[in-house]
């Protein structure tokens, strides 16, 4: 497209399309007219733009961008209304920063001028929403922030933002947009041209890979603690083969992604102590906190390798996990390089003997987990039983995606493929699961996407907004609420700190109850969802099958509110 005149708002949208943005998730405000005008121009004179969706709450928009990236590897854009909209983006920003999720976050800035320019302040909120440092709300969470000051900056700034967001370690970026600047017309070079700045991707040097492989080969009792996952299907397969060949158990303590299949002989569940105490070599894969130092400590002679895009997690002020070798780079590339290096050597006889012992232990542990999950089912529904039932539901759909936020535990499930199970970020910004499932469903409307959430997490997800989006965009997700009518995590933390305290002995522990609750079935039905309440364990499987049948035959959302034991 030749040089042409357009508003900065139109050029911004076009440039986002050029750098790979498919969708804009927006909660519009009075700062948006230049963007809306550009989106409404169907004359064909403007370059292609992303498809824009009106999302009735910014938290939902942030979660959708997060989930869409997990499904596609392509960062999307969220537009919020000045400071008030940006404030609703902060929880999503916390989650994105913690998980290295790249996205473009924009918010309007109240008009700078009171009069004299097109787009100057016109209503009282133009004064009421002004801040000296609007960026301060989000600055600690993003890799780069700036304000669009002149229309001709659009191309350079979007290209720079994209390159920074996708550079190692990936993460969100932010730009504020004064209304007068968005409305200003300028002459632009082809906004659809390819990006001019390539992201900076890094991986460890060959000698560091060789040293890590040497440590793994010589270890008598190695173990891997994985939280963030291997990073790609190829790396998932390579890690599964490496751990199988060299008899290395993989612990998924507070994991947010799956590192190897749950039925893999080296899948060691989430228990830390059985594996940490004897380890003479530990490799952490994108693990923010692989164990709790207050209760668990590696042996003094244990060698520790930390691996990931930011393996020492430099954004966090306090984190003292030892690192004898640090492998900084894209997780997938590092694992593939390490696996290739390990293939140059044959495992010793000791590794083969170790394999039999570990496989026997993991097999016994998995059998215990499954037995425990099924034991309570005749009398009550447990979270583990819900996991078993959902696992059975998707047995013929191994590519189904399950997102869990204080919902279904991983251990009782059979998940064999990468990118099919996700736990909420360890940053703890609640309300992630349902919106992220919407974003994942948007990436593939034919995929079976299941959000399993606690009742508190469901409330945090702003369910009215989330269900409205599911209906408006034809996103047939299945939401399963594991409802214990309380903040279970708060209760567990209190019991852990004060096992014999007054709160444990009280009839009603303060600040944990979520009673009385709204009727969640009616909340979903308000957006024409298929919805059901389940209290009897014998009815759960039938309800899940009926929900899936509804989704597959109608292409519309479904919800099951499951009463689970506290």
Secondary structure, 3 states (H helix, E strand, C coil): CCCEEEEHHHHHHHHHHHCCCCEEEECCCCCCHHHHHHHHCCCCCCCCCCEEEECCCHHHHHHHHHHHHHHHCCCCEEEECHHHHHHHHHHHHHHHHHCCCCCEEEEEECCCCCCCCCCCCCCCHHHHCCCCCHHHHCHHHCCCEEEECCHHHHHHHHHHHHHHHHCCCCCCEEEEEEHHHHHCEEEECCCCCCCCCCCCCCCCCHHHHHHHHHHHHHCCCEEEEECCCCCCHHHHHHHHHHHHHHCCEEECCCCCECCCCCCCCCECCCCCHHHHCCCCEEEEECCCCCCCCCCCCCCCCCEEEEEECCCCCCCCCCCCCCCCEEEECCHHHHHHHHHHHHCCCCCCHHHHHHHHHHHHHHHHHHHHHHHHHHHCCCCCCCHHHHHHHHHHHCCCCCCCEEEEECCCCCCCCCCCCCCCEEECCCCCCCCHHHHHHHHHHHHCCCCCEEEEEEHHHHHHCCHHHHHHHHHHCCCCCEEEEEECCECHHHHHHHHHHCCCCHHHHCCCCCCCECCCCCCHHHHHHCCCCEEEEECCHHHHHHHHHHHHHHHHHHCCCEEEEEECCC
